[in-house]
Amino acid sequence: SRQGKGLFATKNILKGETVFVERPVVASQFLWNALYNYRACDHCLRALETAEENAQRLLGKSSLVLPHPEQCSIQKDLHRQCPRCQVTYCSAECQQAALEQYHQVLCLGPSRDDPTHPLNKLQEAWRNMHYPPETSSVMLMARMVATVKQAKDKEWWIKAFSQFCSKTANEEEEIVHKLLGDKFKGQLELLRLLFTEALYDEYLSRWFTPEGFRSLFALVGTNGQGIGTSSLSQWVHACDALDLPLLQREELDAFIDQLYKDIEKESGEFLNCEGSGLYALQSCCNHSCIPNAETSFPENNFLLHLTALEDIEAGEEICISYLDCCQRERSRHSRNKILRENYLFTCSCPKCLAQAEDADVTSEEEEEGEGETDDAELEDEMTDV
């Protein structure tokens, strides 16, 4: 496998310890996710609904009442809207941060609902190419361009974006193909023209050429880390931590279990506000099928926590898994099929080396599941928050 970078422990880290907390260089909510009313802060992706509103919407049942409403962490009195285009932020801080980094360029103002506005045309085209389950967003690329456009020190940002592992032209083509499907050449060109119409900048002219645009696309495709936030899961975590008499505890647990069963019937697996971001440190972590660390979003926003799954010694490499739990349990052959398709490398972690003698065929049961992995997420699994 051709690994570009790696992350190594500089001191001993204990199991359960937070290795680091990182904010993304840039992040964006997925477009279908936003369209379907998963309301999130336009900057940090913090869920904006109360836990009760969240559960009511996912259940399609406006009469639902959640016990222990005081355990909900959402503070609506802090929410702010952009006075020009009305996108919502969880706080004045996020509104200011977005304005300073990229929102001046991307603010649609009164054209928010105008389908002929170049940015709206770009988003509409993207949605028509990339249906749920979503793994990326063209708006992440738009925010990269807008960030450089607004920056005083443009070179600093271009350098920051260029740190992310890049691929060869052939590899880039494979990644884009994976993201856009069979019609990818025509679709990529259409996106590039719309992207250029909406955002062209002389300083970044290379990003708008066919090669540069494909590189940008591939960079986001392989480095984008899925972000998931949910006020309901925050409320559940808070309820789990309550010190209750046994009977009350059992009642609450049964209520929560049933709630999740009912939501799954109604909304399937789409529970979270979802998006993706580029994280400088996290993107240096290599994959292992037996990872010693994992990412999560316990603060209900885009702040990524990397946590040790076991003791890690100074000098040891810190690895995460690009596969979800189910994918990790499959045969070496199946795991590597997913990794090659989505990240263009073959894994040589200890587990894969130990199984190197195993037959290169997938087991019967796996054959049945094979179809599912063809859409294996292009990003690390959406993490339970």
Buried (B, 14 or more C-beta within 10 A) or exposed (E): BEEEEEBEBEEEBEEEEEBBEBBBBBBBBBBBBBEEEBBBBBBBBBBBBBBBBBBBBBBEEEEBEBBEEEBBBBEEEEBBEBEBBEBBBBBEEBBBBBBEBBBEBBBBEEBBEEEEBBBBBBBEBBBEBBEBBBBBBBBBBBBBBBBBBBBEEBEEBBEBBEBBBBBEEEBBBBBBBBBBEEEBEEBBEBBBBBBBEBBBBEEBEEBBEEEBBBBBBBBBBBBBBBBBBBBBBBBBBBBEEEEEEEEEBEEBEEEBEEBBEBBEEEBEEBBBBBBBBBBBBBBBBBBBBBBBBBBBBBBBBBBBBBBBBEEBEEEEBBBBBBBBEEBBEBBBBBBBBBBBBBBBBBBEBEBBEEBEEEEEEBEEEBEEBEEEBEEBBBBBBBBEB
